[in-house]
Amino acid sequence: MDILFLRDFRLDLIIGIYEWERKVPQPVRLDLEIGLPHNKAGGTDDVADTIDYGAVATRVKAYLHDAPQPITLVESVAEHVAAIVRNEFGAPWVKVSVTKFAIVPGIKELGITIERGARP
């Protein structure tokens, strides 16, 4: 399986369960690994034969900034991103990591990694 990746995708989001976290946007890092449905693009050199990473980034950013309801958990961010990548872009498998920074004293980063779908 060919895997397209987006690493260190930074967004400022209103996220968190505590009231103080929800007052101002905070930096969040997304790391995505996206399984491609086939490996044609290497031979054709045509973006139509792969998943357009620019379109993925634009769609994910738009959704997270304009979510229909507030998102409080990193787990929810990961689930929404995985669903977008699989349902809208046709990826058979995706791995999504969501990281928040310096929220808990003594912890530099915290977050979640999920995998959805199946690797062939």
C-alpha positions as CSV (number, residue, x, y, z in Angstrom):
1,M,0.0,0.0,0.0
2,D,1.2,3.5,-0.8
3,I,0.8,5.9,2.0
4,L,0.5,9.7,1.6
5,F,1.4,11.6,4.7
6,L,0.8,15.1,6.1
7,R,3.0,15.8,9.1
8,D,3.0,18.8,11.5
9,F,-0.2,20.2,10.1
10,R,-0.8,23.1,12.5
11,L,-4.2,24.6,13.3
12,D,-5.4,27.0,16.0
13,L,-8.7,25.6,17.4
14,I,-11.1,26.2,20.2
15,I,-10.9,22.8,21.9
16,G,-10.9,21.4,25.4
17,I,-13.2,20.4,28.2
18,Y,-12.2,23.2,30.6
19,E,-13.8,26.6,30.3
20,W,-10.4,28.3,30.3
21,E,-9.4,26.2,27.3
22,R,-12.4,27.3,25.3
23,K,-11.7,31.1,25.7
24,V,-9.0,31.4,23.0
25,P,-7.8,29.2,20.1
26,Q,-4.9,26.9,21.0
27,P,-2.4,25.3,18.7
28,V,-3.1,21.7,17.7
29,R,-0.9,19.5,15.5
30,L,-2.3,16.9,13.1
31,D,-0.3,14.1,11.6
32,L,-2.1,12.0,9.0
33,E,-1.1,8.9,7.1
34,I,-3.5,8.1,4.3
35,G,-3.6,4.8,2.5
36,L,-4.1,5.2,-1.2
37,P,-6.7,3.0,-2.9
38,H,-4.1,2.1,-5.6
39,N,-0.6,3.0,-6.8
40,K,-1.4,4.4,-10.3
41,A,-0.1,7.9,-9.7
42,G,3.5,7.0,-9.7
43,G,3.2,5.7,-13.2
44,T,0.7,8.3,-14.6
45,D,2.0,11.4,-12.8
46,D,-1.6,12.5,-12.6
47,V,-3.2,14.0,-9.5
48,A,-6.5,12.4,-10.5
49,D,-4.9,9.0,-9.8
50,T,-4.1,9.8,-6.1
51,I,-5.6,11.7,-3.2
52,D,-4.9,15.4,-3.4
53,Y,-3.2,16.3,-0.2
54,G,-4.0,20.0,-0.7
55,A,-7.7,19.3,-1.0
56,V,-7.5,17.1,2.2
57,A,-5.8,19.9,4.1
58,T,-8.2,22.5,2.9
59,R,-11.3,20.4,3.7
60,V,-10.0,19.3,7.2
61,K,-9.1,22.9,8.1
62,A,-12.5,24.2,6.9
63,Y,-14.4,21.5,8.9
64,L,-12.5,22.0,12.1
65,H,-12.8,25.8,12.0
66,D,-16.6,25.7,11.2
67,A,-17.7,22.5,12.8
68,P,-21.5,22.3,13.2
69,Q,-21.1,21.9,17.0
70,P,-18.2,22.5,19.4
71,I,-15.5,19.8,19.5
72,T,-14.0,19.4,23.0
73,L,-11.9,16.2,22.8
74,V,-8.9,15.3,20.7
75,E,-10.5,12.0,20.2
76,S,-13.4,13.7,18.4
77,V,-11.1,15.7,16.2
78,A,-9.3,12.5,15.2
79,E,-12.6,10.7,14.4
80,H,-14.0,13.6,12.3
81,V,-10.7,13.9,10.4
82,A,-10.6,10.1,9.8
83,A,-14.2,10.1,8.5
84,I,-13.5,13.0,6.1
85,V,-10.5,11.3,4.7
86,R,-12.2,8.0,4.3
87,N,-15.7,9.1,3.2
88,E,-14.9,12.1,1.1
89,F,-11.5,11.1,-0.4
90,G,-11.9,7.3,-0.7
91,A,-9.0,6.3,1.4
92,P,-9.3,2.6,2.5
93,W,-7.2,3.3,5.6
94,V,-6.1,6.3,7.6
95,K,-4.0,7.0,10.7
96,V,-4.7,10.3,12.5
97,S,-2.7,11.8,15.4
98,V,-3.9,14.9,17.2
99,T,-1.6,16.7,19.6
100,K,-2.2,19.5,22.1
101,F,0.7,21.4,23.7
102,A,1.5,22.3,27.3
103,I,-2.0,21.9,28.6
104,V,-1.2,19.9,31.7
105,P,1.7,21.0,33.9
106,G,4.8,18.9,33.4
107,I,3.5,17.4,30.1
108,K,4.9,19.0,26.9
109,E,2.5,17.2,24.5
110,L,-0.7,15.1,24.8
111,G,-3.0,13.6,22.3
112,I,-4.4,10.6,20.5
113,T,-3.6,8.4,17.5
114,I,-6.3,6.4,15.8
115,E,-6.4,4.1,12.8
116,R,-9.6,3.5,10.8
117,G,-10.2,1.2,7.9
118,A,-8.0,-1.7,6.9
119,R,-4.7,-2.0,5.3
120,P,-4.9,-4.4,2.3
